[in-house]
Amino acid sequence: MADIWTKAKRSEVMGRIRGRGNRTTEVRLAAIFRAHGITGWRRQYPLPGRPDFAFPARRLAVFVDGCFWNGCPRHGTSPKGNARFWREKIARNRERDREVNRELRRRGWRVLRIWEHELGRTGERRVGRKIGRVEKWKTRKTSKIGRRGREEDG
């Protein structure tokens, strides 16, 4: 079916669409927080990159990265149609994530990124371990949290 708008108009219309986050993954992570007794988190906290959850008292921002949109090395797929566009789009998303991480760290925040696939039943234990480290992070001022939630001294 032919599009009723020009390519430029379609681009403008699509560019105005703003996501509200993936409720399924956010609700799942909130359930994991509750199951592990993790408290103090806020949603829609005004920070760069709009983290899915923020722990203001701990200065910790938590993001759930979608396997497709963020190029998960395990589950990310590359569409065959318009392949170059999608490769570039996902590369831009990853670069934006790195910039957001740098900006948050510059502001004194720590960053934890969790892959969407880690929120499934089989990954809950791993997420629980990552989240369990939150308690340690609030007392360790000198640690940095890496791209995928690993602690790095620095």
RAPE-V69683 format. One record per residue. RES is the residue in one letter. D_CENTER is the distance of its C-alpha to the mean C-alpha in Angstrom with 1 decimal. Layout:
# RAPE-V69683
res: <RES | RES>
d_center: <D_CENTER | D_CENTER>
This chain:
# RAPE-V69683
res: <M | A | D | I | W | T | K | A | K | R | S | E | V | M | G | R | I | R | G | R | G | N | R | T | T | E | V | R | L | A | A | I | F | R | A | H | G | I | T | G | W | R | R | Q | Y | P | L | P | G | R | P | D | F | A | F | P | A | R | R | L | A | V | F | V | D | G | C | F | W | N | G | C | P | R | H | G | T | S | P | K | G | N | A | R | F | W | R | E | K | I | A | R | N | R | E | R | D | R | E | V | N | R | E | L | R | R | R | G | W | R | V | L | R | I | W | E | H | E | L | G | R | T | G | E | R | R | V | G | R | K | I | G | R | V | E | K | W | K | T | R | K | T | S | K | I | G | R | R | G | R | E | E | D | G>
d_center: <34.8 | 35.0 | 32.6 | 34.5 | 32.8 | 33.0 | 30.2 | 29.7 | 29.7 | 27.3 | 24.9 | 25.4 | 25.0 | 21.7 | 20.4 | 21.1 | 18.8 | 15.8 | 13.3 | 12.9 | 9.7 | 10.3 | 12.7 | 13.4 | 10.2 | 10.1 | 13.8 | 13.7 | 11.5 | 14.0 | 16.7 | 15.8 | 15.7 | 19.1 | 20.5 | 19.9 | 21.3 | 18.3 | 19.1 | 18.4 | 15.0 | 14.7 | 12.7 | 12.9 | 13.8 | 14.9 | 12.9 | 12.0 | 8.8 | 9.0 | 6.6 | 6.8 | 9.3 | 11.4 | 14.4 | 16.8 | 19.6 | 17.7 | 15.8 | 12.5 | 9.1 | 6.6 | 2.9 | 3.4 | 3.7 | 7.2 | 10.0 | 12.0 | 10.0 | 8.4 | 11.7 | 11.5 | 14.8 | 15.8 | 15.2 | 14.4 | 17.5 | 19.2 | 21.3 | 24.9 | 25.7 | 24.9 | 23.4 | 23.5 | 21.6 | 18.7 | 18.7 | 18.7 | 16.0 | 13.5 | 14.8 | 14.3 | 10.6 | 10.3 | 12.7 | 11.0 | 7.9 | 10.9 | 12.7 | 10.2 | 10.2 | 14.0 | 14.5 | 13.0 | 15.0 | 17.9 | 17.9 | 18.0 | 14.6 | 13.0 | 9.3 | 8.0 | 5.2 | 6.3 | 7.4 | 8.4 | 11.9 | 11.9 | 12.2 | 15.6 | 18.8 | 19.3 | 16.0 | 16.3 | 18.5 | 16.2 | 13.4 | 16.3 | 17.3 | 14.1 | 14.1 | 17.8 | 17.4 | 16.2 | 19.9 | 20.9 | 18.5 | 20.1 | 23.4 | 22.6 | 22.6 | 22.9 | 19.9 | 16.8 | 13.6 | 12.8 | 10.0 | 9.6 | 10.7 | 14.4 | 16.8 | 18.8 | 21.9 | 22.5>
